[in-house]
Amino acid sequence: MGKLMLKVGHFDQAEELYNELLKGASDDSDRGHIYHQLGKLKNRQGKYPEAIKFYEKSLKIERKTLPEDDASLAPTYSNIGGVYRNMGEYSKALEYYEKDL
């Protein structure tokens, strides 16, 4: 439901839903996914520092169980790189895109 709300631009509703889901999240895996989605939401709103904050929270959770070079971290690295690109911070974007690769 949250992904659909993001797709159609209902950002406030999506954020409300994700915050409610976050309150009821039963484990780190769920929280990591919700933080990732909140990062997407903030990026689409142009709230780049907030987007990075949420992506970093997601990444911190993912890194607890995965090695730094695990392929399943790639989407988060790529999304962080995209936020830095949107901010015009190209060297930081490149750093995360290289991790993505």
N, CA and C atoms as an extended XYZ file, in Angstrom:
303
Properties=species:S:1:pos:R:3:atomname:S:1:resname:S:1:resid:I:1 pbc="F F F"
N         0.813       -1.179        0.000 N   MET     1
C         0.000        0.000        0.000 CA  MET     1
C         0.868        1.260        0.000 C   MET     1
N         1.925        1.241        0.818 N   GLY     2
C         2.827        2.388        0.886 CA  GLY     2
C         3.502        2.674       -0.439 C   GLY     2
N         3.924        1.624       -1.136 N   LYS     3
C         4.562        1.799       -2.450 CA  LYS     3
C         3.602        2.445       -3.433 C   LYS     3
N         2.350        2.032       -3.399 N   LEU     4
C         1.341        2.613       -4.280 CA  LEU     4
C         1.144        4.098       -3.964 C   LEU     4
N         1.072        4.422       -2.687 N   MET     5
C         0.917        5.825       -2.291 CA  MET     5
C         2.091        6.668       -2.766 C   MET     5
N         3.292        6.113       -2.685 N   LEU     6
C         4.464        6.821       -3.192 CA  LEU     6
C         4.357        7.039       -4.693 C   LEU     6
N         3.935        6.002       -5.378 N   LYS     7
C         3.852        6.058       -6.840 CA  LYS     7
C         2.880        7.134       -7.323 C   LYS     7
N         1.775        7.304       -6.613 N   VAL     8
C         0.762        8.279       -7.037 CA  VAL     8
C         0.958        9.645       -6.371 C   VAL     8
N         2.018        9.775       -5.569 N   GLY     9
C         2.345       11.076       -4.999 CA  GLY     9
C         1.628       11.440       -3.714 C   GLY     9
N         1.048       10.476       -3.034 N   HIS    10
C         0.387       10.731       -1.756 CA  HIS    10
C         1.407       10.550       -0.627 C   HIS    10
N         2.339       11.483       -0.564 N   PHE    11
C         3.475       11.346        0.335 CA  PHE    11
C         3.087       11.381        1.814 C   PHE    11
N         2.187       12.277        2.165 N   ASP    12
C         1.788       12.376        3.575 CA  ASP    12
C         1.131       11.091        4.058 C   ASP    12
N         0.281       10.531        3.220 N   GLN    13
C        -0.392        9.284        3.594 CA  GLN    13
C         0.606        8.139        3.680 C   GLN    13
N         1.534        8.095        2.745 N   ALA    14
C         2.552        7.045        2.762 CA  ALA    14
C         3.404        7.158        4.023 C   ALA    14
N         3.791        8.379        4.362 N   GLU    15
C         4.617        8.566        5.556 CA  GLU    15
C         3.860        8.153        6.811 C   GLU    15
N         2.603        8.509        6.876 N   GLU    16
C         1.780        8.118        8.017 CA  GLU    16
C         1.712        6.590        8.140 C   GLU    16
N         1.492        5.932        7.008 N   LEU    17
C         1.423        4.474        7.001 CA  LEU    17
C         2.749        3.862        7.456 C   LEU    17
N         3.862        4.342        6.887 N   TYR    18
C         5.164        3.782        7.244 CA  TYR    18
C         5.499        4.017        8.714 C   TYR    18
N         5.122        5.172        9.243 N   ASN    19
C         5.373        5.431       10.665 CA  ASN    19
C         4.554        4.499       11.555 C   ASN    19
N         3.335        4.209       11.158 N   GLU    20
C         2.516        3.247       11.906 CA  GLU    20
C         3.115        1.847       11.819 C   GLU    20
N         3.556        1.479       10.631 N   LEU    21
C         4.190        0.167       10.465 CA  LEU    21
C         5.463        0.070       11.297 C   LEU    21
N         6.189        1.174       11.371 N   LEU    22
C         7.429        1.196       12.143 CA  LEU    22
C         7.151        0.940       13.624 C   LEU    22
N         6.072        1.500       14.125 N   LYS    23
C         5.699        1.291       15.533 CA  LYS    23
C         5.407       -0.180       15.814 C   LYS    23
N         4.830       -0.865       14.836 N   GLY    24
C         4.468       -2.268       15.020 CA  GLY    24
C         5.476       -3.263       14.493 C   GLY    24
N         6.599       -2.770       13.990 N   ALA    25
C         7.608       -3.673       13.418 CA  ALA    25
C         8.123       -4.625       14.488 C   ALA    25
N         8.166       -5.891       14.144 N   SER    26
C         8.535       -6.907       15.130 CA  SER    26
C        10.020       -7.253       15.142 C   SER    26
N        10.739       -6.895       14.070 N   ASP    27
C        12.165       -7.223       14.051 CA  ASP    27
C        12.940       -6.210       13.216 C   ASP    27
N        14.263       -6.331       13.273 N   ASP    28
C        15.128       -5.401       12.549 CA  ASP    28
C        14.920       -5.460       11.049 C   ASP    28
N        14.645       -6.632       10.525 N   SER    29
C        14.438       -6.759        9.086 CA  SER    29
C        13.270       -5.891        8.626 C   SER    29
N        12.175       -5.946        9.376 N   ASP    30
C        11.017       -5.113        9.043 CA  ASP    30
C        11.353       -3.634        9.164 C   ASP    30
N        12.032       -3.265       10.248 N   ARG    31
C        12.406       -1.862       10.450 CA  ARG    31
C        13.326       -1.376        9.337 C   ARG    31
N        14.271       -2.217        8.945 N   GLY    32
C        15.192       -1.848        7.859 CA  GLY    32
C        14.459       -1.555        6.574 C   GLY    32
N        13.487       -2.395        6.247 N   HIS    33
C        12.709       -2.188        5.022 CA  HIS    33
C        11.889       -0.893        5.109 C   HIS    33
N        11.295       -0.641        6.252 N   ILE    34
C        10.475        0.565        6.421 CA  ILE    34
C        11.356        1.810        6.339 C   ILE    34
N        12.530        1.785        6.963 N   TYR    35
C        13.452        2.916        6.855 CA  TYR    35
C        13.836        3.163        5.396 C   TYR    35
N        14.052        2.084        4.659 N   HIS    36
C        14.395        2.209        3.243 CA  HIS    36
C        13.266        2.920        2.489 C   HIS    36
N        12.038        2.516        2.750 N   GLN    37
C        10.888        3.135        2.081 CA  GLN    37
C        10.732        4.600        2.495 C   GLN    37
N        10.996        4.905        3.752 N   LEU    38
C        10.955        6.305        4.184 CA  LEU    38
C        12.046        7.122        3.496 C   LEU    38
N        13.183        6.495        3.240 N   GLY    39
C        14.236        7.164        2.473 CA  GLY    39
C        13.769        7.496        1.068 C   GLY    39
N        13.095        6.559        0.423 N   LYS    40
C        12.547        6.812       -0.917 CA  LYS    40
C        11.563        7.970       -0.891 C   LYS    40
N        10.698        7.957        0.120 N   LEU    41
C         9.690        8.990        0.253 CA  LEU    41
C        10.339       10.368        0.390 C   LEU    41
N        11.305       10.490        1.277 N   LYS    42
C        11.965       11.774        1.495 CA  LYS    42
C        12.740       12.228        0.263 C   LYS    42
N        13.335       11.289       -0.451 N   ASN    43
C        14.037       11.637       -1.687 CA  ASN    43
C        13.058       12.218       -2.706 C   ASN    43
N        11.923       11.589       -2.863 N   ARG    44
C        10.924       12.082       -3.821 CA  ARG    44
C        10.357       13.437       -3.416 C   ARG    44
N        10.356       13.721       -2.124 N   GLN    45
C         9.890       15.019       -1.639 CA  GLN    45
C        10.976       16.087       -1.757 C   GLN    45
N        12.188       15.665       -2.108 N   GLY    46
C        13.297       16.611       -2.190 CA  GLY    46
C        13.913       16.923       -0.836 C   GLY    46
N        13.582       16.128        0.162 N   LYS    47
C        14.137       16.303        1.508 CA  LYS    47
C        15.347       15.385        1.648 C   LYS    47
N        16.418       15.778        0.966 N   TYR    48
C        17.561       14.903        0.793 CA  TYR    48
C        18.291       14.532        2.076 C   TYR    48
N        18.558       15.471        2.979 N   PRO    49
C        19.233       15.051        4.226 CA  PRO    49
C        18.415       14.033        5.019 C   PRO    49
N        17.099       14.190        5.019 N   GLU    50
C        16.247       13.219        5.710 CA  GLU    50
C        16.282       11.868        5.007 C   GLU    50
N        16.308       11.897        3.676 N   ALA    51
C        16.377       10.646        2.911 CA  ALA    51
C        17.642        9.885        3.265 C   ALA    51
N        18.758       10.588        3.306 N   ILE    52
C        20.026        9.937        3.640 CA  ILE    52
C        19.955        9.351        5.046 C   ILE    52
N        19.370       10.093        5.969 N   LYS    53
C        19.248        9.612        7.354 CA  LYS    53
C        18.504        8.274        7.399 C   LYS    53
N        17.392        8.188        6.675 N   PHE    54
C        16.619        6.948        6.682 CA  PHE    54
C        17.353        5.821        5.964 C   PHE    54
N        17.994        6.118        4.838 N   TYR    55
C        18.759        5.085        4.146 CA  TYR    55
C        19.908        4.583        5.026 C   TYR    55
N        20.561        5.484        5.738 N   GLU    56
C        21.658        5.075        6.627 CA  GLU    56
C        21.146        4.192        7.764 C   GLU    56
N        19.969        4.493        8.294 N   LYS    57
C        19.381        3.635        9.328 CA  LYS    57
C        19.126        2.240        8.767 C   LYS    57
N        18.606        2.193        7.550 N   SER    58
C        18.353        0.912        6.899 CA  SER    58
C        19.665        0.146        6.702 C   SER    58
N        20.667        0.855        6.220 N   LEU    59
C        21.971        0.239        5.966 CA  LEU    59
C        22.603       -0.283        7.253 C   LEU    59
N        22.468        0.458        8.333 N   LYS    60
C        23.015        0.026        9.622 CA  LYS    60
C        22.400       -1.301       10.054 C   LYS    60
N        21.108       -1.434        9.865 N   ILE    61
C        20.424       -2.683       10.216 CA  ILE    61
C        20.880       -3.811        9.300 C   ILE    61
N        20.954       -3.541        8.000 N   GLU    62
C        21.363       -4.567        7.042 CA  GLU    62
C        22.779       -5.060        7.328 C   GLU    62
N        23.664       -4.143        7.705 N   ARG    63
C        25.067       -4.499        7.953 CA  ARG    63
C        25.258       -5.375        9.192 C   ARG    63
N        24.258       -5.416       10.062 N   LYS    64
C        24.378       -6.255       11.262 CA  LYS    64
C        24.518       -7.726       10.896 C   LYS    64
N        23.895       -8.109        9.792 N   THR    65
C        23.883       -9.533        9.427 CA  THR    65
C        24.569       -9.828        8.100 C   THR    65
N        24.975       -8.784        7.391 N   LEU    66
C        25.559       -8.993        6.068 CA  LEU    66
C        26.954       -8.386        5.986 C   LEU    66
N        27.842       -9.005        5.202 N   PRO    67
C        29.149       -8.394        4.983 CA  PRO    67
C        29.020       -7.133        4.121 C   PRO    67
N        29.993       -6.259        4.232 N   GLU    68
C        29.997       -4.968        3.541 CA  GLU    68
C        29.791       -5.080        2.029 C   GLU    68
N        30.256       -6.188        1.436 N   ASP    69
C        30.175       -6.330       -0.016 CA  ASP    69
C        29.040       -7.255       -0.466 C   ASP    69
N        28.085       -7.526        0.404 N   ASP    70
C        26.965       -8.395        0.040 CA  ASP    70
C        26.089       -7.712       -1.010 C   ASP    70
N        25.699       -8.449       -2.025 N   ALA    71
C        24.931       -7.891       -3.143 CA  ALA    71
C        23.570       -7.333       -2.731 C   ALA    71
N        23.001       -7.840       -1.656 N   SER    72
C        21.688       -7.342       -1.252 CA  SER    72
C        21.744       -5.935       -0.656 C   SER    72
N        22.952       -5.417       -0.404 N   LEU    73
C        23.112       -4.036        0.045 CA  LEU    73
C        23.100       -3.045       -1.126 C   LEU    73
N        23.248       -3.568       -2.333 N   ALA    74
C        23.383       -2.717       -3.520 CA  ALA    74
C        22.246       -1.706       -3.699 C   ALA    74
N        20.973       -2.093       -3.550 N   PRO    75
C        19.919       -1.084       -3.735 CA  PRO    75
C        20.020        0.093       -2.772 C   PRO    75
N        20.406       -0.181       -1.546 N   THR    76
C        20.528        0.901       -0.570 CA  THR    76
C        21.702        1.805       -0.936 C   THR    76
N        22.846        1.206       -1.301 N   TYR    77
C        23.985        2.017       -1.733 CA  TYR    77
C        23.615        2.865       -2.945 C   TYR    77
N        22.933        2.270       -3.892 N   SER    78
C        22.535        2.985       -5.100 CA  SER    78
C        21.592        4.146       -4.784 C   SER    78
N        20.647        3.904       -3.900 N   ASN    79
C        19.703        4.962       -3.551 CA  ASN    79
C        20.383        6.103       -2.805 C   ASN    79
N        21.326        5.784       -1.928 N   ILE    80
C        22.078        6.841       -1.242 CA  ILE    80
C        22.879        7.637       -2.271 C   ILE    80
N        23.488        6.933       -3.206 N   GLY    81
C        24.216        7.622       -4.276 CA  GLY    81
C        23.310        8.549       -5.067 C   GLY    81
N        22.100        8.100       -5.333 N   GLY    82
C        21.145        8.924       -6.064 CA  GLY    82
C        20.757       10.186       -5.311 C   GLY    82
N        20.627       10.067       -4.009 N   VAL    83
C        20.302       11.252       -3.200 CA  VAL    83
C        21.461       12.247       -3.262 C   VAL    83
N        22.684       11.749       -3.096 N   TYR    84
C        23.836       12.650       -3.175 CA  TYR    84
C        23.935       13.278       -4.568 C   TYR    84
N        23.621       12.528       -5.592 N   ARG    85
C        23.611       13.082       -6.951 CA  ARG    85
C        22.586       14.212       -7.042 C   ARG    85
N        21.398       13.970       -6.496 N   ASN    86
C        20.359       14.993       -6.514 CA  ASN    86
C        20.786       16.266       -5.780 C   ASN    86
N        21.633       16.095       -4.777 N   MET    87
C        22.128       17.234       -3.999 CA  MET    87
C        23.311       17.922       -4.684 C   MET    87
N        23.799       17.328       -5.768 N   GLY    88
C        24.956       17.886       -6.459 CA  GLY    88
C        26.279       17.517       -5.814 C   GLY    88
N        26.259       16.566       -4.902 N   GLU    89
C        27.475       16.102       -4.235 CA  GLU    89
C        27.988       14.863       -4.970 C   GLU    89
N        28.616       15.119       -6.098 N   TYR    90
C        28.958       14.042       -7.024 CA  TYR    90
C        30.034       13.098       -6.511 C   TYR    90
N        30.984       13.603       -5.727 N   SER    91
C        32.023       12.702       -5.218 CA  SER    91
C        31.427       11.722       -4.206 C   SER    91
N        30.493       12.198       -3.373 N   LYS    92
C        29.814       11.292       -2.434 CA  LYS    92
C        28.935       10.311       -3.201 C   LYS    92
N        28.267       10.796       -4.238 N   ALA    93
C        27.432        9.911       -5.060 CA  ALA    93
C        28.290        8.803       -5.662 C   ALA    93
N        29.428        9.171       -6.206 N   LEU    94
C        30.324        8.193       -6.809 CA  LEU    94
C        30.775        7.150       -5.790 C   LEU    94
N        31.073        7.594       -4.582 N   GLU    95
C        31.491        6.680       -3.507 CA  GLU    95
C        30.428        5.592       -3.283 C   GLU    95
N        29.170        5.983       -3.234 N   TYR    96
C        28.107        5.007       -2.995 CA  TYR    96
C        27.788        4.188       -4.238 C   TYR    96
N        27.902        4.794       -5.412 N   TYR    97
C        27.691        4.005       -6.640 CA  TYR    97
C        28.773        2.934       -6.787 C   TYR    97
N        29.992        3.246       -6.382 N   GLU    98
C        31.053        2.237       -6.438 CA  GLU    98
C        30.774        1.090       -5.469 C   GLU    98
N        30.235        1.407       -4.297 N   LYS    99
C        29.847        0.357       -3.357 CA  LYS    99
C        28.724       -0.489       -3.942 C   LYS    99
N        27.820        0.188       -4.644 N   ASP   100
C        26.705       -0.502       -5.303 CA  ASP   100
C        27.230       -1.541       -6.290 C   ASP   100
N        28.221       -1.173       -7.057 N   LEU   101
C        28.804       -2.107       -8.021 CA  LEU   101
C        29.448       -3.283       -7.342 C   LEU   101
